[in-house]
C-alpha cells in the first residue's frame, strides 16, 4: 500500500479560515486504495485520528507530465474543499497541498 504524508499547505484562493481548519488537521495522509471502477478514488485522506475525511485521484499534468493528486476534503460544516497535492521537487517524499475551491455538500435522497 502506498502512503504519502502531506506536511504543509500553501495559501490558495479559499477562505483563510477554511485553510486554518484544514491546517489544524495536518499532517494529512494519502492512503492508496484499490479502485472499484474508473471513477473511484485512488486514495483516502486521513488526518490525525480521523479516517476518510476526503479522497484523492491520481493525475499527471498534460504539459510537463508531473504527477499530482486531486483532493476533495469533507469538512464537518457541510462544505467540501477541493485542491491538489504534489511531491516537492527538492525534497523527495515531502508533499504539499493547495486548496482552491469550496462547495456545499448536497445529499441526494
Secondary structure by P-SEA (a helix, b strand, c coil): cbbbbbcccccccccaaaaaaaaaaccccbbbbbbcccccccbbbbccccccccbbbbbbbcccbbbbbbbbbbccccbbbbbccccccccccbbbbbbcbbbbbbbcc
